[in-house]
């Protein structure tokens, strides 16, 4: 088990964590697209802050429910990685959640939810952190797919 995975599992069990940030995206198993948030000309993953005593996966689950009115099962939420987010001055836990097929979501006042292919992401304007989260997320998803195919 790699260091990040070990630390991530430890932090998921640690209820005494200070406030942290959880972010990520939905991944459609049918279309192999991810759901991102577009604000003006900038793109980002979906995320928000934890509540006291909340575990990282549960925070991501709650945030998706609040933003999109989608109730994800914990077993469909997968860790990507975590890091110390310098701008937020918090640890950021990054996840993706598998959904069967893409749904249309209502746009917010200044923001739009869009399903995009990984091949489109290099052309999109991201913050440095969101770009890295999507890049690493794609690698994690590709690895999981290869491992799943080898088990069949």
C-alpha contacts under 8 A as a table, 3 or more apart, distances in Angstrom:
res1	aa1	res2	aa2	distance
1	X	5	X	6.48
1	X	6	X	6.39
2	X	5	X	5.40
2	X	6	X	6.20
3	X	6	X	5.12
3	X	7	X	6.04
4	X	7	X	5.10
4	X	8	X	5.87
4	X	81	X	6.57
4	X	82	X	7.22
5	X	8	X	4.95
5	X	9	X	6.11
5	X	81	X	7.27
6	X	9	X	5.26
6	X	10	X	6.18
7	X	10	X	5.01
7	X	11	X	6.09
8	X	11	X	5.11
8	X	12	X	6.14
8	X	79	X	7.99
8	X	81	X	7.35
8	X	82	X	6.99
9	X	12	X	5.06
9	X	13	X	6.53
10	X	13	X	5.35
10	X	14	X	6.29
11	X	14	X	4.86
11	X	15	X	7.88
11	X	17	X	7.46
11	X	56	X	7.95
12	X	15	X	7.55
12	X	55	X	5.52
12	X	56	X	5.95
12	X	57	X	7.37
13	X	55	X	7.23
14	X	17	X	6.12
14	X	55	X	7.66
15	X	53	X	5.30
15	X	54	X	6.84
15	X	55	X	6.62
16	X	53	X	6.53
17	X	20	X	7.66
17	X	53	X	7.29
18	X	52	X	7.73
19	X	49	X	6.94
19	X	50	X	5.76
19	X	51	X	7.00
19	X	52	X	6.94
19	X	90	X	7.10
20	X	49	X	5.81
20	X	50	X	5.55
20	X	56	X	7.96
20	X	90	X	5.23
20	X	91	X	5.21
20	X	92	X	6.16
20	X	93	X	7.79
21	X	47	X	7.07
21	X	48	X	5.59
21	X	49	X	4.44
21	X	50	X	5.96
21	X	56	X	7.97
21	X	90	X	6.47
21	X	91	X	6.11
21	X	92	X	4.60
21	X	93	X	6.30
22	X	47	X	5.46
22	X	48	X	5.74
22	X	49	X	6.33
22	X	50	X	7.07
22	X	56	X	6.25
22	X	57	X	7.78
22	X	59	X	6.32
22	X	60	X	5.49
22	X	92	X	5.43
22	X	93	X	4.72
22	X	94	X	5.85
22	X	95	X	7.55
23	X	45	X	6.32
23	X	46	X	5.33
23	X	47	X	3.83
23	X	48	X	6.48
23	X	60	X	6.31
23	X	92	X	7.02
23	X	93	X	6.31
23	X	94	X	4.92
23	X	95	X	6.23
24	X	45	X	5.18
24	X	46	X	5.41
24	X	47	X	6.40
24	X	60	X	7.67
24	X	94	X	5.13
24	X	95	X	4.69
24	X	96	X	5.33
24	X	133	X	7.36
25	X	34	X	6.26
25	X	35	X	5.60
25	X	36	X	6.36
25	X	45	X	5.71
25	X	46	X	5.97
25	X	95	X	6.80
25	X	96	X	4.97
25	X	97	X	6.56
26	X	34	X	5.46
26	X	35	X	5.22
26	X	36	X	7.94
26	X	96	X	5.53
26	X	97	X	4.82
26	X	98	X	6.01
26	X	99	X	6.71
27	X	32	X	6.52
27	X	33	X	5.78
27	X	34	X	4.54
27	X	35	X	6.66
27	X	96	X	6.50
27	X	97	X	5.86
27	X	98	X	4.90
27	X	99	X	6.00
28	X	31	X	5.57
28	X	32	X	5.12
28	X	33	X	5.36
28	X	34	X	6.32
28	X	98	X	6.00
28	X	99	X	5.02
28	X	100	X	5.60
28	X	101	X	5.04
28	X	102	X	5.68
29	X	32	X	5.36
29	X	33	X	7.75
29	X	98	X	6.48
29	X	99	X	6.15
29	X	100	X	5.17
29	X	101	X	6.25
30	X	100	X	5.88
30	X	101	X	5.18
30	X	102	X	7.75
31	X	101	X	6.78
31	X	102	X	7.45
32	X	117	X	6.72
33	X	102	X	7.86
33	X	115	X	5.77
33	X	116	X	5.16
33	X	117	X	4.58
33	X	118	X	6.70
34	X	115	X	5.31
34	X	116	X	5.47
34	X	117	X	6.43
34	X	118	X	7.33
35	X	45	X	7.84
35	X	113	X	6.58
35	X	114	X	5.56
35	X	115	X	4.46
35	X	116	X	6.50
36	X	43	X	6.74
36	X	44	X	5.95
36	X	45	X	5.28
36	X	46	X	6.76
36	X	113	X	5.73
36	X	114	X	5.55
36	X	115	X	6.41
36	X	116	X	7.38
37	X	43	X	5.63
37	X	44	X	5.28
37	X	45	X	6.03
37	X	46	X	6.57
37	X	111	X	6.57
37	X	112	X	5.73
37	X	113	X	4.68
37	X	114	X	6.42
38	X	41	X	6.78
38	X	42	X	5.78
38	X	43	X	4.48
38	X	44	X	6.52
38	X	111	X	5.48
38	X	112	X	5.06
38	X	113	X	6.20
38	X	114	X	7.20
39	X	42	X	5.35
39	X	43	X	6.22
39	X	110	X	6.15
39	X	111	X	4.59
39	X	112	X	6.60
40	X	110	X	7.09
40	X	111	X	7.12
41	X	125	X	6.90
42	X	124	X	7.48
42	X	125	X	5.18
42	X	126	X	5.65
42	X	127	X	7.53
43	X	124	X	6.79
43	X	125	X	5.94
43	X	126	X	4.96
43	X	127	X	7.41
43	X	130	X	7.84
44	X	126	X	6.05
44	X	127	X	7.00
44	X	130	X	5.44
44	X	131	X	7.74
45	X	130	X	6.00
45	X	133	X	7.91
45	X	134	X	7.81
46	X	63	X	7.92
46	X	64	X	7.55
47	X	60	X	6.99
47	X	63	X	6.46
47	X	64	X	7.91
48	X	59	X	7.88
48	X	60	X	7.72
48	X	63	X	6.39
49	X	59	X	7.44
50	X	54	X	6.25
50	X	55	X	7.80
50	X	56	X	7.31
50	X	59	X	5.52
51	X	54	X	5.51
51	X	59	X	7.40
54	X	58	X	6.45
54	X	59	X	6.30
55	X	58	X	5.30
55	X	59	X	6.16
56	X	59	X	5.03
56	X	60	X	6.40
56	X	93	X	6.54
57	X	60	X	5.19
57	X	61	X	6.18
57	X	74	X	7.07
57	X	77	X	7.06
57	X	79	X	7.94
57	X	95	X	7.67
58	X	61	X	4.91
58	X	62	X	6.05
58	X	74	X	7.42
59	X	62	X	5.12
59	X	63	X	6.12
60	X	63	X	5.13
60	X	64	X	6.23
60	X	95	X	7.37
61	X	64	X	5.37
61	X	65	X	6.27
61	X	71	X	7.27
61	X	72	X	6.05
61	X	73	X	7.76
61	X	74	X	7.23
61	X	77	X	7.83
62	X	65	X	5.01
62	X	66	X	6.11
63	X	66	X	5.06
63	X	67	X	6.01
64	X	67	X	5.17
64	X	68	X	5.58
64	X	69	X	6.87
64	X	70	X	6.26
64	X	71	X	7.47
64	X	72	X	7.76
65	X	68	X	5.48
65	X	69	X	4.43
65	X	70	X	4.74
65	X	71	X	5.44
65	X	72	X	7.47
66	X	69	X	5.67
66	X	70	X	7.87
68	X	105	X	6.71
72	X	76	X	6.89
72	X	77	X	7.51
72	X	97	X	7.54
73	X	76	X	5.53
73	X	77	X	7.06
74	X	77	X	5.27
75	X	78	X	7.69
76	X	97	X	5.46
76	X	98	X	5.47
76	X	99	X	7.74
77	X	95	X	6.59
77	X	96	X	5.82
77	X	97	X	4.26
77	X	98	X	6.64
78	X	95	X	5.48
78	X	96	X	5.46
78	X	97	X	6.10
79	X	93	X	7.58
79	X	94	X	6.15
79	X	95	X	4.46
79	X	96	X	6.62
80	X	93	X	7.84
80	X	94	X	5.42
80	X	95	X	5.13
80	X	96	X	6.93
80	X	133	X	7.94
80	X	136	X	7.03
80	X	137	X	5.72
80	X	140	X	6.38
81	X	93	X	6.27
81	X	94	X	5.51
81	X	95	X	7.34
81	X	136	X	7.99
82	X	91	X	6.89
82	X	92	X	5.47
82	X	93	X	4.39
82	X	94	X	5.80
83	X	91	X	5.58
83	X	92	X	5.49
83	X	93	X	6.86
84	X	89	X	7.04
84	X	90	X	5.83
84	X	91	X	4.32
84	X	92	X	6.08
85	X	88	X	5.52
85	X	89	X	5.66
85	X	90	X	5.50
85	X	91	X	5.67
85	X	92	X	5.93
86	X	89	X	4.94
86	X	90	X	7.12
94	X	133	X	6.94
95	X	137	X	7.82
96	X	137	X	7.25
99	X	102	X	7.19
102	X	115	X	7.27
105	X	113	X	6.42
106	X	112	X	7.66
106	X	113	X	7.47
107	X	110	X	7.75
107	X	111	X	5.93
107	X	112	X	4.63
107	X	113	X	6.14
108	X	111	X	4.90
108	X	112	X	6.19
116	X	120	X	6.49
116	X	121	X	7.36
117	X	120	X	5.35
117	X	121	X	6.94
118	X	121	X	5.33
118	X	122	X	8.00
118	X	138	X	7.06
119	X	122	X	6.91
120	X	123	X	5.83
120	X	124	X	7.05
121	X	124	X	5.18
122	X	125	X	7.99
126	X	129	X	7.82
126	X	130	X	5.91
126	X	131	X	5.34
127	X	130	X	5.33
127	X	131	X	6.12
128	X	131	X	5.28
128	X	132	X	6.28
129	X	132	X	5.19
129	X	133	X	6.11
130	X	133	X	4.91
130	X	134	X	6.19
131	X	134	X	5.30
131	X	135	X	6.17
132	X	135	X	5.01
132	X	136	X	6.03
133	X	136	X	5.37
133	X	137	X	5.82
134	X	137	X	4.87
134	X	138	X	6.09
135	X	138	X	5.31
135	X	139	X	6.61
136	X	139	X	5.13
136	X	140	X	6.26
137	X	140	X	5.09
137	X	141	X	6.14
138	X	141	X	5.16
138	X	142	X	6.10
139	X	142	X	5.11
139	X	143	X	6.14
140	X	143	X	5.14
140	X	144	X	6.20
141	X	144	X	5.08
141	X	145	X	6.18
142	X	145	X	5.11
142	X	146	X	6.24
143	X	146	X	5.12
143	X	147	X	6.15
144	X	147	X	5.10
144	X	148	X	5.99
145	X	148	X	5.06
145	X	149	X	6.09
146	X	149	X	5.14
146	X	150	X	6.23
147	X	150	X	5.12
147	X	151	X	6.38
148	X	151	X	5.24
148	X	152	X	6.66
149	X	152	X	5.36
